[in-house]
Amino acid sequence: MARIGKKPISLYLWAEFEEVGSRNKFDNIMIFSFITRMSILFTVGLVVFLWVLGGSPLFAQEISVLSYNIHHCNPPSKPGFIDVEAIAKVIRESGADLVALQEVDVYTERSGKSLHQAEKLGELTGMYWYFYKSIDHAGGEYGNALLSKFPISAKGGFSLPNDPDTEPRTAVFIDIELPGGKEITFAGTHLEFKREEVTLRQAKAIVAFFEDRSPKPIILAGDFNAEVTMSPMVYLDSHFQRPCTENCAPTIPQVNPQKEIDFVMVKPKEAFVVTSHEVINESYASDHLPVLVNFQVNK
């Protein structure tokens, strides 16, 4: 066998091969490490760029909002029967973070003198609650309520204008702080159905009230007893942004629904990004279908 010095040529060539292989392996590791570092730097730079350019949408808080006229927890197919659990089940399955409820009974004869529906729904859903009375009714109270998965920092309500022959109406609101630190107002209402001009006055009163409050982003939800072509909704559309404006599903009645009168809306527009809008097909629990909207709340 040929030898170089005291090593066989075959061993010398093999040693050379191992040395070259080691260098190539080292070079590959260095190239991979460089590419990885550059990819991380590029990703971080892109995130920062989009954050500055778009008002931090990448770090927006995701929330879901439900508006539901609960018909005092009386399933239409069972006159006189109160089924609070059925309403709670709809709320839980929706996954909503914020819920605006209309037609809520508190200690009434028809629903139970020991039953506070807002409190019970808060208990069954694990949510904070706030009820605001619209009228005295059947030995108790009747009005609007709000549920929230987030702690309530402020709360209140106010009466809306009405005629002597129309039912007194109110709006209710809470202030909350989202986990990311953003503060918003969540409000609910149930407007007049007999007379459009009264409903319009009530819509104007709601806009005026919240324009006079602190300028937090606001989500307004409820049963507006007006279709989108009617003057109350035309007026509200000039101040709020509705998530669905074309080919939107109707919300009443619960079976073969024909009209859309239940809405969720927001202001200012730039504070929210709508990710989905759905009218839930649930025909047992109430005479209205619930409306579920998912938002991103921008920082």
Secondary structure as the mmCIF struct_conf table of DSSP 4:
data_model
#
loop_
_struct_conf.conf_type_id
_struct_conf.id
_struct_conf.beg_label_comp_id
_struct_conf.beg_label_asym_id
_struct_conf.beg_label_seq_id
_struct_conf.end_label_comp_id
_struct_conf.end_label_asym_id
_struct_conf.end_label_seq_id
STRN STRN1 ARG A 3 ILE A 4
TURN_TY1_P TURN_TY1_P1 GLY A 5 LYS A 6
STRN STRN2 LYS A 7 PRO A 8
HELX_RH_AL_P HELX_RH_AL_P1 ILE A 9 GLY A 54
TURN_TY1_P TURN_TY1_P2 GLY A 55 GLY A 55
BEND BEND1 SER A 56 SER A 56
HELX_RH_3T_P HELX_RH_3T_P1 PRO A 57 PHE A 59
HELX_LH_PP_P HELX_LH_PP_P1 ALA A 60 ALA A 60
STRN STRN3 GLN A 61 ASN A 69
HELX_RH_3T_P HELX_RH_3T_P2 HIS A 71 CYS A 73
TURN_TY1_P TURN_TY1_P3 PRO A 76 SER A 77
BEND BEND2 LYS A 78 LYS A 78
TURN_TY1_P TURN_TY1_P4 PRO A 79 GLY A 80
HELX_RH_AL_P HELX_RH_AL_P2 VAL A 84 SER A 94
TURN_TY1_P TURN_TY1_P5 GLY A 95 GLY A 95
BEND BEND3 ASP A 97 ASP A 97
STRN STRN4 LEU A 98 VAL A 106
BEND BEND4 TYR A 107 TYR A 107
TURN_TY1_P TURN_TY1_P6 GLU A 109 SER A 111
TURN_TY1_P TURN_TY1_P7 LYS A 113 SER A 114
STRN STRN5 HIS A 116 HIS A 116
HELX_RH_AL_P HELX_RH_AL_P3 GLN A 117 THR A 125
TURN_TY1_P TURN_TY1_P8 GLY A 126 GLY A 126
STRN STRN6 TYR A 128 HIS A 137
TURN_TY1_P TURN_TY1_P9 ALA A 138 GLY A 139
STRN STRN7 GLY A 140 SER A 148
BEND BEND5 LYS A 149 PHE A 150
STRN STRN8 ILE A 152 LEU A 160
TURN_TY1_P TURN_TY1_P10 PRO A 164 ASP A 165
BEND BEND6 THR A 166 THR A 166
STRN STRN9 ARG A 169 GLU A 177
TURN_TY1_P TURN_TY1_P11 PRO A 179 GLY A 180
BEND BEND7 GLY A 181 GLY A 181
STRN STRN10 GLU A 183 HIS A 190
BEND BEND8 PHE A 193 LYS A 194
HELX_RH_AL_P HELX_RH_AL_P4 GLU A 196 ASP A 212
BEND BEND9 ARG A 213 ARG A 213
STRN STRN11 ILE A 218 ASP A 223
BEND BEND10 ASN A 225 ASN A 225
TURN_TY1_P TURN_TY1_P12 VAL A 228 THR A 229
BEND BEND11 MET A 230 MET A 230
HELX_RH_AL_P HELX_RH_AL_P5 SER A 231 ASP A 237
TURN_TY1_P TURN_TY1_P13 SER A 238 HIS A 239
BEND BEND12 PHE A 240 PHE A 240
STRN STRN12 GLN A 241 GLN A 241
BEND BEND13 PRO A 243 PRO A 243
BEND BEND14 GLU A 246 ASN A 247
HELX_LH_PP_P HELX_LH_PP_P2 CYS A 248 PRO A 250
STRN STRN13 ILE A 252 ILE A 252
BEND BEND15 PRO A 253 ASN A 256
STRN STRN14 LYS A 259 LYS A 259
STRN STRN15 ASP A 262 LYS A 267
BEND BEND16 PRO A 268 PRO A 268
HELX_RH_3T_P HELX_RH_3T_P3 LYS A 269 ALA A 271
STRN STRN16 PHE A 272 VAL A 279
BEND BEND17 TYR A 284 ALA A 285
BEND BEND18 ASP A 287 HIS A 288
STRN STRN17 VAL A 291 VAL A 297
#
